[in-house]
Amino acid sequence: MTEKRKTIAILGSGRCGTSMIANSIRLLGVNLGKEFIVPDETNPKGFWENQNIVDIHKKIIMALGNQNTPYPRGWWNKAEIAAVKQDLKCYLEKEFGDSPLWGWKDPRTCQCIGLWKEVLKELDVEPYYLIVVRNPKDVVNSFQKAYKHTSGKWALERWIFLTLMALKETKDERRYIVDYDQFLANGFRTIKQLSSDFDIPISQKESTLKKQIQGIIEPNLQHQNSSMESLLTDKEINDTARRLYLTCYKACYSTEYFHSDEFKSQIENYFCSWFNERR
């Protein structure tokens, strides 16, 4: 029996370290494609975002909008999305049709998981979801440092929205969660655990893999992180963001909790509360 092809979707808000982690999972043999968003001063080591997939996501946003609220139920079946869906299927078959293990990273994916599930099912590809979270205080600071005119309120709401979408839409899927600081402290351990959870063999010496991952992580990043105490006392961080991050943080360090009904229920409660306030 032929083994199913696998794909890894890296989910999370911008400025959460998803680029660094995307670069790292390539070391497991994950094919991310050929054409990438060009690095710039906001991300000099590269975004590792597939240009074609980003363009397709932008078409969806052009059609449906980019507000921090979920798209209508079954949006991927709308007539105006049919051509975009076909474009995505054709591109994935052309680029990754011969790849047993591939993946992609783009924060916009968090808004589009419903479409991706449909497409991957039709292509008979088994999806795995790697969810990346970060202290929202640091996300806001990073956004404002990288993009001078970014509103702190917008950055915080964007983090809440994309994090909630990623967690809710993958609740019954094969998935793994990692915290930005957790990865900085020991990226090798994260990648090794990921390879075990997603049944991806490590094809090189572990000492070599560890050295390569250490080369991806910039040492100065470890000195730019806020303490948990500062998160709890910062008046610019709302209660929803605080509670959501604390719940995610616990899940990052407890596999049992992450896979529990309690965690899923907590995320569902945050999701309903957050979006009911915006109706």
ROTI-514838 format. One line per 3 residues: number of its first residue (from 1); their letters; for each residue x, y, z of N, C-alpha, C. Coordinates in nm, 2 decimals. Atoms other than C-alpha are relative to their C-alpha. Example, Ala and Ser with C-alpha at 12.3 -4.5 7.8 and 13.67 -1.06 7.14 Angstrom:
BEGIN
1	as	0.09 -0.12 0.00 1.23 -0.45 0.78 0.09 0.12 0.00 | -0.09 -0.11 0.00 1.37 -0.11 0.71 -0.08 0.11 0.08 .
//
This chain:
BEGIN
1	mte	0.09 -0.12 0.00 0.00 0.00 0.00 0.09 0.12 0.00 | -0.08 -0.12 0.01 0.14 0.34 -0.10 -0.03 0.09 0.11 | 0.02 -0.09 -0.11 0.19 0.58 0.19 -0.05 0.13 -0.05 .
4	krk	0.05 -0.13 0.04 -0.01 0.90 0.17 0.10 0.11 0.01 | -0.08 -0.12 0.00 0.16 1.22 0.09 -0.04 0.08 0.13 | 0.03 -0.08 -0.12 0.19 1.45 0.39 0.03 0.15 -0.03 .
7	tia	-0.04 -0.14 0.01 0.19 1.83 0.42 -0.01 0.06 0.14 | -0.01 -0.07 -0.13 0.27 2.06 0.72 -0.04 0.14 -0.03 | 0.04 -0.14 0.00 0.08 2.39 0.75 0.05 0.06 0.12 .
10	ilg	-0.05 -0.07 -0.11 0.26 2.63 0.97 -0.09 0.12 0.03 | 0.10 -0.10 -0.03 0.00 2.85 1.14 0.04 0.09 0.12 | -0.03 -0.10 -0.10 0.03 3.16 1.35 0.00 0.14 -0.05 .
13	sgr	-0.01 -0.14 0.03 0.02 3.53 1.35 0.14 0.04 -0.05 | -0.13 -0.06 0.03 0.30 3.74 1.19 0.07 0.04 0.12 | -0.09 -0.04 -0.11 0.59 3.82 1.42 0.00 -0.10 0.11 .
16	cgt	0.01 0.10 -0.10 0.55 3.49 1.60 0.12 -0.10 -0.01 | -0.11 0.10 0.02 0.86 3.31 1.47 -0.03 -0.10 -0.10 | 0.04 0.10 0.10 0.68 3.12 1.19 0.11 -0.01 -0.11 .
19	smi	-0.10 0.01 0.11 0.95 3.21 0.94 0.12 -0.08 0.05 | -0.11 0.07 -0.06 1.23 3.08 1.17 -0.03 -0.15 0.00 | 0.04 0.14 -0.01 1.04 2.76 1.22 -0.02 -0.07 -0.13 .
22	ans	0.02 0.05 0.14 0.95 2.72 0.85 0.14 -0.04 -0.05 | -0.14 0.03 0.04 1.33 2.74 0.78 0.05 -0.12 0.06 | -0.06 0.12 -0.07 1.40 2.48 1.04 -0.06 -0.13 -0.05 .
25	irl	0.06 0.13 0.04 1.15 2.22 0.92 0.04 -0.05 -0.13 | -0.06 0.04 0.13 1.32 2.22 0.58 0.10 -0.11 0.03 | -0.11 0.09 -0.03 1.59 2.03 0.76 -0.05 -0.15 0.02 .
28	lgv	0.07 0.13 0.00 1.34 1.74 0.80 -0.03 -0.05 -0.14 | 0.03 0.04 0.13 1.31 1.72 0.43 -0.14 0.05 -0.05 | 0.13 -0.06 0.04 0.99 1.93 0.41 0.02 0.10 -0.12 .
31	nlg	-0.01 -0.08 0.12 0.96 2.08 0.06 -0.09 0.12 0.01 | 0.08 -0.12 -0.01 0.84 2.44 0.08 -0.02 0.07 -0.14 | 0.02 -0.06 0.13 0.85 2.50 -0.30 0.13 0.08 -0.04 .
34	kef	-0.12 -0.07 0.06 1.08 2.73 -0.51 0.00 0.15 0.01 | 0.01 -0.15 0.01 0.95 3.08 -0.53 -0.05 0.05 0.14 | 0.03 -0.06 -0.13 0.95 3.28 -0.20 -0.01 0.15 0.00 .
37	ivp	0.00 -0.15 -0.02 0.86 3.63 -0.09 0.14 0.04 0.03 | -0.14 -0.04 -0.01 1.18 3.82 -0.11 0.03 0.06 0.14 | -0.03 -0.05 -0.13 1.35 3.89 0.23 0.02 0.16 -0.01 .
40	det	-0.02 -0.15 -0.01 1.36 4.26 0.34 0.05 0.03 0.14 | -0.05 -0.04 -0.13 1.47 4.46 0.64 -0.08 -0.05 0.12 | 0.08 0.05 -0.11 1.18 4.33 0.85 0.02 -0.14 0.03 .
43	npk	-0.02 0.15 -0.02 1.28 3.97 0.80 0.12 -0.04 -0.09 | -0.12 0.02 0.09 1.64 3.96 0.65 0.03 -0.15 -0.02 | -0.03 0.14 0.03 1.67 3.58 0.69 -0.11 -0.07 -0.08 .
46	gfw	0.10 0.06 0.09 1.36 3.52 0.48 -0.13 -0.03 0.07 | 0.13 0.03 -0.06 0.99 3.48 0.53 -0.04 -0.14 -0.02 | 0.03 0.13 0.04 0.98 3.14 0.37 -0.15 -0.02 -0.03 .
49	enq	0.14 0.00 0.05 0.64 3.22 0.23 0.00 -0.03 -0.15 | 0.02 0.04 0.14 0.55 3.05 -0.10 -0.08 0.11 -0.07 | 0.06 -0.11 0.07 0.48 3.34 -0.34 -0.14 -0.04 -0.07 .
52	niv	0.13 0.05 0.06 0.21 3.14 -0.53 -0.11 -0.02 0.09 | 0.11 0.02 -0.10 0.02 3.04 -0.22 -0.04 0.14 0.06 | 0.03 -0.13 -0.05 0.04 3.40 -0.08 -0.09 0.07 -0.10 .
55	dih	0.08 -0.07 0.10 -0.10 3.53 -0.41 -0.14 -0.06 0.00 | 0.13 0.06 -0.01 -0.39 3.28 -0.39 -0.08 0.05 0.12 | 0.07 -0.05 -0.12 -0.47 3.38 -0.04 -0.04 0.15 -0.01 .
58	kki	0.04 -0.14 0.02 -0.47 3.75 -0.14 -0.12 0.01 -0.09 | 0.12 0.00 0.08 -0.73 3.67 -0.41 -0.12 -0.03 0.08 | 0.11 0.03 -0.09 -0.95 3.52 -0.14 -0.03 0.12 0.08 .
61	ima	0.03 -0.12 -0.09 -0.91 3.83 0.08 -0.06 0.11 -0.09 | 0.06 -0.10 0.09 -0.99 4.05 -0.22 -0.15 -0.03 -0.02 | 0.14 0.04 0.02 -1.31 3.86 -0.27 -0.09 0.01 0.12 .
64	lgn	0.08 0.01 -0.12 -1.42 3.82 0.09 0.04 0.10 0.11 | -0.03 -0.10 -0.10 -1.24 4.09 0.29 0.11 -0.05 0.09 | -0.11 0.04 -0.09 -0.97 4.09 0.55 -0.02 0.05 0.15 .
67	qnt	0.03 -0.04 -0.14 -1.15 4.18 0.87 0.03 -0.11 0.10 | -0.04 0.10 -0.11 -1.06 4.01 1.20 -0.13 -0.07 0.05 | 0.12 0.08 -0.03 -1.38 3.80 1.18 0.00 -0.12 -0.10 .
70	pyp	0.00 0.12 0.09 -1.44 3.45 1.04 -0.08 0.03 -0.13 | 0.08 -0.01 0.12 -1.57 3.42 0.68 -0.13 -0.08 0.03 | 0.13 0.07 -0.02 -1.93 3.29 0.65 0.02 -0.15 -0.01 .
73	rgw	-0.01 0.14 0.00 -1.99 2.92 0.70 -0.01 -0.05 -0.15 | -0.01 0.06 0.14 -1.90 2.72 0.38 0.04 0.10 -0.10 | -0.04 -0.11 0.10 -1.74 3.03 0.22 0.08 -0.06 -0.12 .
76	wnk	-0.08 0.06 0.11 -1.51 2.80 0.01 -0.08 -0.06 -0.11 | 0.08 0.05 0.10 -1.81 2.68 -0.18 -0.07 0.11 -0.08 | 0.06 -0.11 0.07 -1.91 3.03 -0.30 0.05 0.00 -0.15 .
79	aei	-0.03 -0.01 0.15 -1.91 3.09 -0.68 0.13 0.08 -0.02 | -0.11 -0.08 0.02 -1.65 3.36 -0.65 0.14 -0.06 0.04 | -0.12 0.07 -0.05 -1.40 3.12 -0.48 0.03 -0.12 -0.09 .
82	aav	-0.02 0.12 0.08 -1.44 2.84 -0.73 0.13 0.00 -0.09 | -0.12 -0.01 0.09 -1.17 2.96 -0.97 0.13 0.00 0.08 | -0.11 -0.01 -0.09 -0.94 3.04 -0.68 0.04 -0.14 0.05 .
85	kqd	-0.02 0.14 -0.05 -0.98 2.68 -0.54 0.06 -0.08 -0.11 | -0.06 0.07 0.11 -0.90 2.54 -0.89 0.14 0.04 -0.02 | -0.14 -0.05 0.01 -0.59 2.76 -0.91 0.09 -0.07 0.10 .
88	lkc	-0.07 0.06 -0.11 -0.48 2.63 -0.57 0.03 -0.15 -0.03 | -0.02 0.15 0.03 -0.53 2.26 -0.67 0.10 -0.02 -0.11 | -0.09 0.02 0.12 -0.35 2.30 -1.00 0.14 0.03 0.04 .
91	yle	-0.13 -0.04 -0.04 -0.06 2.48 -0.84 0.06 -0.11 0.09 | -0.05 0.10 -0.09 -0.02 2.22 -0.56 0.04 -0.13 -0.07 | -0.03 0.12 0.08 -0.03 1.93 -0.81 0.13 0.02 -0.08 .
94	kef	-0.12 -0.03 0.08 0.23 2.10 -1.03 0.13 0.01 0.08 | -0.12 -0.02 -0.08 0.47 2.20 -0.75 0.03 -0.11 0.09 | -0.03 0.10 -0.10 0.43 1.92 -0.50 -0.06 -0.14 -0.03 .
97	gds	0.06 0.12 0.04 0.27 1.64 -0.69 0.09 -0.12 0.02 | -0.09 0.11 -0.02 0.58 1.43 -0.66 0.07 0.00 0.14 | -0.06 -0.01 -0.14 0.67 1.53 -0.30 -0.07 -0.08 0.10 .
100	plw	0.07 0.08 -0.10 0.59 1.28 -0.03 -0.02 0.08 0.13 | 0.01 -0.09 -0.12 0.64 1.56 0.23 0.03 0.14 -0.04 | -0.01 -0.15 0.03 0.58 1.93 0.17 -0.08 0.08 0.10 .
103	gwk	0.07 -0.09 -0.09 0.45 2.23 0.35 0.00 0.14 -0.05 | 0.01 -0.14 0.03 0.38 2.60 0.35 -0.02 0.08 0.13 | 0.02 -0.09 -0.12 0.37 2.90 0.58 -0.05 0.13 -0.06 .
106	dpr	0.05 -0.13 0.03 0.16 3.21 0.55 -0.11 0.03 0.11 | 0.10 -0.03 -0.11 -0.03 3.38 0.84 -0.15 0.00 -0.05 | 0.13 -0.01 0.06 -0.33 3.42 0.60 -0.07 -0.14 0.00 .
109	tcq	0.06 0.14 0.00 -0.38 3.04 0.60 -0.10 -0.02 0.12 | 0.09 0.02 -0.12 -0.54 3.07 0.95 -0.15 0.04 -0.04 | 0.13 -0.05 0.05 -0.84 3.25 0.77 -0.06 -0.10 -0.10 .
112	cig	0.04 0.07 0.11 -0.85 2.99 0.50 0.00 -0.15 0.02 | -0.02 0.14 -0.03 -0.83 2.65 0.67 -0.11 -0.09 -0.06 | 0.11 0.07 0.06 -1.17 2.54 0.55 0.02 -0.04 -0.15 .
115	lwk	-0.03 0.03 0.14 -1.07 2.57 0.19 0.12 -0.10 -0.01 | -0.11 0.09 0.01 -0.74 2.40 0.25 -0.04 -0.15 0.03 | 0.05 0.13 -0.03 -0.91 2.10 0.41 -0.07 -0.07 -0.12 .
118	evl	0.07 0.05 0.12 -1.13 2.06 0.11 0.10 -0.04 -0.11 | -0.10 0.03 0.11 -0.84 2.08 -0.14 0.09 -0.11 0.03 | -0.09 0.11 -0.03 -0.61 1.85 0.05 -0.07 -0.14 0.00 .
121	kel	0.08 0.12 0.01 -0.89 1.59 0.08 -0.01 -0.05 -0.14 | 0.02 0.03 0.14 -0.95 1.61 -0.29 0.13 -0.05 -0.06 | -0.13 0.04 0.06 -0.57 1.57 -0.36 0.05 -0.13 0.08 .
124	dve	-0.04 0.12 -0.08 -0.55 1.28 -0.11 0.13 0.02 0.07 | -0.12 -0.04 -0.08 -0.29 1.46 0.10 -0.03 0.01 0.15 | 0.03 0.00 -0.15 -0.27 1.41 0.48 0.06 0.12 0.06 .
127	pyy	-0.05 -0.12 -0.06 -0.25 1.74 0.66 0.04 -0.01 0.15 | -0.05 -0.01 -0.14 -0.05 1.81 0.98 0.01 0.15 0.02 | 0.00 -0.14 -0.03 -0.07 2.15 1.15 0.09 0.03 0.12 .
130	liv	-0.10 -0.05 -0.09 0.21 2.32 1.33 -0.04 0.14 0.04 | 0.06 -0.13 -0.04 0.07 2.61 1.54 0.11 0.07 0.09 | -0.10 -0.08 -0.07 0.31 2.88 1.67 -0.06 0.11 0.07 .
133	vrn	0.05 -0.11 -0.08 0.23 3.12 1.95 0.11 0.08 0.06 | -0.10 -0.08 -0.06 0.41 3.40 2.11 -0.07 0.10 0.10 | 0.05 -0.11 -0.10 0.36 3.64 2.41 -0.05 0.11 -0.08 .
136	pkd	0.06 -0.10 0.08 0.12 3.89 2.26 0.07 0.14 0.02 | -0.08 -0.13 -0.02 0.32 4.18 2.42 0.11 0.01 -0.09 | -0.12 0.00 0.09 0.62 4.08 2.22 -0.04 0.00 -0.15 .
139	vvn	0.05 0.00 0.14 0.41 4.03 1.90 -0.03 0.15 -0.03 | 0.04 -0.14 0.03 0.28 4.39 1.93 0.13 0.08 -0.01 | -0.13 -0.07 0.01 0.64 4.52 2.00 0.07 -0.02 -0.13 .
142	sfq	-0.07 0.04 0.12 0.78 4.33 1.71 -0.07 0.06 -0.13 | 0.07 -0.06 0.11 0.51 4.45 1.47 0.03 0.15 -0.01 | -0.02 -0.14 0.00 0.56 4.81 1.57 0.15 0.04 -0.03 .
145	kay	-0.14 -0.02 0.04 0.94 4.78 1.54 0.03 -0.02 -0.14 | -0.02 0.04 0.14 0.92 4.62 1.20 -0.07 0.10 -0.09 | 0.08 -0.08 0.09 0.64 4.83 1.06 -0.04 0.13 0.08 .
148	kht	0.01 -0.12 -0.08 0.66 5.18 1.21 -0.14 0.06 0.02 | 0.13 -0.06 -0.01 0.30 5.28 1.14 -0.11 -0.09 0.05 | 0.10 0.10 -0.05 0.13 4.97 1.28 -0.06 0.04 0.13 .
151	sgk	0.07 -0.02 -0.13 -0.13 5.02 1.55 0.02 -0.11 0.09 | -0.01 0.11 -0.09 -0.07 4.83 1.86 -0.13 -0.08 0.02 | 0.13 0.06 -0.01 -0.44 4.76 1.89 -0.02 -0.09 -0.12 .
154	wal	0.02 0.09 0.12 -0.45 4.62 1.53 0.09 -0.12 0.02 | -0.09 0.11 -0.01 -0.15 4.40 1.60 -0.05 -0.10 0.10 | 0.05 0.09 -0.11 -0.30 4.26 1.92 -0.12 -0.07 -0.05 .
157	erw	0.12 0.07 0.05 -0.64 4.19 1.76 0.03 -0.10 -0.11 | -0.04 0.09 0.11 -0.47 4.03 1.46 0.05 -0.13 0.06 | -0.05 0.12 -0.06 -0.28 3.80 1.69 -0.11 -0.09 0.06 .
160	ifl	0.11 0.08 -0.06 -0.60 3.70 1.88 -0.08 -0.07 -0.11 | 0.08 0.06 0.11 -0.79 3.64 1.56 0.06 -0.12 -0.06 | -0.06 0.11 0.07 -0.54 3.43 1.38 0.03 -0.12 0.09 .
163	tlm	-0.02 0.11 -0.09 -0.45 3.23 1.69 -0.13 -0.08 0.03 | 0.12 0.07 -0.03 -0.81 3.15 1.77 -0.05 -0.08 -0.12 | 0.04 0.08 0.12 -0.88 3.05 1.41 0.08 -0.12 -0.02 .
166	alk	-0.09 0.11 0.02 -0.58 2.83 1.39 -0.03 -0.12 0.10 | 0.03 0.10 -0.11 -0.67 2.65 1.72 -0.14 -0.06 -0.02 | 0.14 0.05 0.02 -1.05 2.62 1.65 -0.01 -0.09 -0.12 .
169	etk	0.02 0.07 0.13 -1.02 2.50 1.29 0.08 -0.13 -0.01 | -0.08 0.12 0.00 -0.77 2.23 1.37 -0.02 -0.09 0.12 | 0.02 0.07 -0.13 -0.92 2.09 1.69 -0.01 -0.15 -0.02 .
172	der	0.01 0.15 0.02 -0.98 1.74 1.54 0.11 -0.05 -0.10 | -0.11 0.04 0.10 -0.66 1.73 1.32 0.12 -0.04 0.08 | -0.13 0.03 -0.05 -0.31 1.60 1.37 0.07 0.14 0.01 .
175	ryi	-0.06 -0.13 -0.02 -0.14 1.90 1.52 0.10 0.01 0.12 | -0.11 -0.02 -0.10 0.15 2.03 1.73 0.01 0.15 0.03 | -0.01 -0.14 -0.03 0.19 2.36 1.92 0.13 0.03 0.07 .
178	vdy	-0.13 -0.04 -0.06 0.51 2.54 2.01 -0.01 0.15 0.03 | -0.01 -0.14 -0.03 0.58 2.87 2.18 0.13 0.06 -0.05 | -0.12 -0.07 0.06 0.83 3.12 2.03 0.12 -0.02 0.10 .
181	dqf	-0.11 0.01 -0.10 1.04 3.13 2.35 0.05 -0.14 0.02 | -0.04 0.15 -0.01 1.03 2.75 2.38 0.09 -0.04 -0.11 | -0.09 0.04 0.12 1.18 2.72 2.03 0.13 0.06 0.01 .
184	lan	-0.13 -0.07 -0.02 1.45 2.98 2.10 0.09 -0.08 0.10 | -0.08 0.07 -0.11 1.55 2.79 2.42 0.05 -0.13 -0.05 | -0.05 0.14 0.05 1.58 2.45 2.24 -0.08 -0.04 -0.12 .
187	gfr	0.06 0.03 0.13 1.48 2.44 1.88 0.02 -0.14 -0.04 | -0.03 0.14 0.04 1.64 2.10 1.83 -0.10 -0.09 0.07 | 0.09 0.08 -0.08 1.42 1.95 2.10 -0.14 0.01 -0.07 .
190	tik	0.13 -0.02 0.06 1.11 2.10 1.93 -0.01 -0.08 -0.13 | 0.00 0.07 0.13 1.20 1.97 1.58 0.01 -0.15 0.02 | -0.01 0.14 -0.03 1.29 1.63 1.73 -0.14 -0.06 0.04 .
193	qls	0.13 0.04 -0.04 0.95 1.61 1.90 -0.10 0.00 -0.11 | 0.09 -0.01 0.12 0.77 1.73 1.59 0.02 -0.12 -0.09 | -0.03 0.12 0.09 0.94 1.45 1.39 -0.07 -0.12 0.05 .
196	sdf	0.06 0.11 -0.07 0.81 1.20 1.64 -0.15 0.00 -0.01 | 0.14 -0.01 0.00 0.46 1.33 1.66 -0.06 -0.01 -0.14 | 0.05 0.00 0.14 0.42 1.37 1.28 0.06 -0.12 -0.08 .
199	dip	-0.06 0.12 0.07 0.60 1.04 1.20 0.09 0.03 -0.12 | -0.10 -0.04 0.11 0.88 1.21 1.00 0.14 -0.04 0.05 | -0.13 0.04 -0.04 1.21 1.03 1.03 0.11 0.10 -0.02 .
202	isq	-0.12 -0.09 0.01 1.53 1.23 1.09 0.10 -0.08 -0.08 | -0.08 0.08 0.09 1.75 1.13 0.80 0.15 0.04 0.01 | -0.14 -0.03 -0.02 2.08 1.28 0.93 0.04 -0.01 0.15 .
205	kes	-0.04 0.01 -0.13 2.29 1.27 1.24 -0.06 0.11 0.09 | 0.06 -0.10 -0.08 2.12 1.44 1.53 0.09 0.12 0.04 | -0.10 -0.11 -0.03 2.44 1.64 1.61 0.00 0.10 -0.11 .
208	tlk	0.00 -0.09 0.12 2.43 1.78 1.26 -0.12 0.08 0.00 | 0.12 -0.07 0.00 2.07 1.87 1.28 -0.01 0.11 0.11 | -0.01 -0.10 -0.12 2.12 2.04 1.62 0.08 0.12 -0.04 .
211	kqi	-0.09 -0.11 0.04 2.40 2.25 1.48 -0.06 0.09 -0.11 | 0.07 -0.07 0.11 2.20 2.35 1.17 -0.11 0.09 0.06 | 0.11 -0.08 -0.06 1.90 2.46 1.38 0.06 0.12 0.09 .
214	qgi	-0.06 -0.11 -0.07 2.13 2.66 1.61 0.05 0.11 -0.09 | -0.04 -0.10 0.10 2.26 2.84 1.30 -0.11 0.08 -0.05 | 0.11 -0.08 0.05 1.91 2.95 1.21 -0.05 0.09 0.11 .
217	iep	0.04 -0.08 -0.10 1.83 3.09 1.55 0.10 0.11 0.04 | -0.09 -0.11 -0.03 1.98 3.44 1.61 0.01 0.01 0.15 | -0.01 -0.02 -0.15 2.12 3.47 1.96 -0.06 0.12 0.06 .
220	nlq	0.05 -0.13 -0.05 2.01 3.83 2.00 -0.16 -0.01 0.02 | 0.15 0.01 -0.02 1.64 3.71 1.97 -0.04 -0.04 0.14 | 0.03 0.05 -0.13 1.66 3.56 2.31 0.00 0.11 0.11 .
223	hqn	0.00 -0.11 -0.09 1.71 3.90 2.47 -0.11 0.11 -0.03 | 0.10 -0.09 0.04 1.40 4.06 2.32 -0.14 -0.04 0.05 | 0.13 0.06 -0.04 1.13 3.87 2.51 -0.04 0.06 0.14 .
226	ssm	0.06 -0.06 -0.12 0.90 4.01 2.78 -0.03 -0.11 0.10 | 0.03 0.09 -0.10 0.85 3.84 3.11 -0.15 -0.03 0.01 | 0.14 0.03 -0.02 0.52 3.67 3.20 -0.06 0.11 0.09 .
229	esl	0.05 -0.10 -0.09 0.48 3.92 3.48 -0.03 0.13 -0.07 | 0.02 -0.13 0.07 0.51 4.22 3.24 -0.13 -0.02 -0.09 | 0.13 0.02 0.07 0.23 4.06 3.03 -0.12 0.02 0.08 .
232	ltd	0.12 -0.01 -0.09 0.00 4.03 3.33 -0.03 0.14 0.05 | 0.02 -0.14 -0.06 0.05 4.39 3.43 -0.01 0.11 -0.11 | 0.00 -0.10 0.11 0.06 4.56 3.09 -0.15 0.04 -0.03 .
235	kei	0.13 -0.05 0.03 -0.26 4.77 3.05 -0.04 0.00 -0.14 | 0.03 0.00 0.15 -0.23 4.77 2.67 -0.04 -0.14 -0.05 | 0.03 0.14 0.04 -0.28 4.39 2.66 -0.14 -0.03 0.06 .
238	ndt	0.13 0.03 -0.06 -0.65 4.30 2.70 -0.01 -0.13 0.06 | 0.02 0.13 -0.07 -0.79 4.02 2.91 -0.01 -0.12 -0.09 | 0.01 0.12 0.09 -0.87 3.80 2.61 0.13 -0.04 -0.05 .
241	arr	-0.13 0.04 0.05 -0.52 3.81 2.48 0.08 -0.06 0.11 | -0.07 0.06 -0.12 -0.38 3.74 2.83 -0.04 -0.14 0.02 | 0.06 0.14 -0.03 -0.61 3.44 2.89 0.03 -0.10 -0.11 .
244	lyl	-0.03 0.09 0.12 -0.56 3.30 2.54 0.15 -0.04 0.00 | -0.14 0.03 0.00 -0.18 3.32 2.57 0.03 -0.10 0.11 | -0.03 0.09 -0.11 -0.17 3.16 2.91 -0.05 -0.14 -0.02 .
247	tcy	0.05 0.13 0.03 -0.39 2.88 2.79 0.09 -0.07 -0.10 | -0.09 0.05 0.10 -0.17 2.83 2.49 0.14 -0.04 0.06 | -0.13 0.02 -0.07 0.15 2.85 2.70 -0.01 -0.14 0.08 .
250	kac	0.01 0.12 -0.07 0.02 2.57 2.92 0.00 -0.12 -0.10 | 0.01 0.11 0.10 -0.06 2.36 2.61 0.14 -0.03 -0.06 | -0.13 0.02 0.06 0.29 2.41 2.48 0.09 -0.09 0.08 .
253	yst	-0.08 0.07 -0.09 0.44 2.25 2.78 -0.07 -0.13 0.06 | 0.07 0.12 -0.05 0.18 1.98 2.84 -0.08 -0.06 -0.12 | 0.06 0.06 0.11 0.09 1.75 2.55 -0.14 -0.05 0.04 .
256	eyf	0.12 0.05 -0.05 -0.18 1.59 2.76 -0.11 0.11 0.00 | 0.10 -0.11 -0.01 -0.35 1.93 2.82 -0.04 0.04 -0.15 | 0.02 -0.05 0.14 -0.31 2.03 2.45 -0.10 -0.09 -0.07 .
259	hsd	0.09 0.09 0.06 -0.50 1.72 2.34 -0.13 -0.03 0.07 | 0.11 0.02 -0.09 -0.76 1.74 2.61 -0.13 0.07 -0.04 | 0.13 -0.06 0.03 -1.13 1.82 2.58 -0.01 0.14 0.07 .
262	efk	0.00 -0.13 -0.07 -1.07 2.09 2.84 0.06 0.11 -0.08 | -0.06 -0.10 0.08 -0.83 2.27 2.61 -0.09 0.04 -0.11 | 0.08 -0.03 0.12 -1.06 2.25 2.31 -0.12 0.08 0.05 .
265	sqi	0.11 -0.07 -0.06 -1.35 2.37 2.53 0.03 0.14 0.03 | -0.05 -0.14 -0.04 -1.15 2.67 2.66 0.01 0.08 -0.13 | -0.02 -0.07 0.13 -1.06 2.77 2.30 -0.13 0.03 -0.06 .
268	eny	0.13 -0.03 0.06 -1.42 2.74 2.19 -0.07 0.11 0.08 | 0.06 -0.11 -0.08 -1.53 2.96 2.48 0.06 0.14 -0.04 | -0.07 -0.13 0.04 -1.27 3.23 2.39 -0.05 0.04 -0.14 .
271	fcs	0.04 -0.03 0.14 -1.37 3.20 2.02 -0.14 0.07 0.00 | 0.14 -0.05 0.00 -1.75 3.25 2.09 -0.01 0.14 0.07 | 0.00 -0.13 -0.07 -1.69 3.53 2.34 0.06 0.11 -0.08 .
274	wfn	-0.07 -0.10 0.08 -1.45 3.72 2.12 -0.08 0.05 -0.12 | 0.07 -0.04 0.12 -1.66 3.71 1.80 -0.14 0.04 0.03 | 0.13 -0.05 -0.03 -1.99 3.76 1.97 0.00 0.15 0.03 .
277	err	-0.02 -0.14 -0.03 -1.86 4.09 2.09 0.01 0.09 -0.12 | -0.02 -0.07 0.12 -1.80 4.19 1.73 -0.11 -0.01 -0.10 | 0.12 0.01 0.09 -2.14 4.11 1.59 -0.08 0.13 0.01 .
//
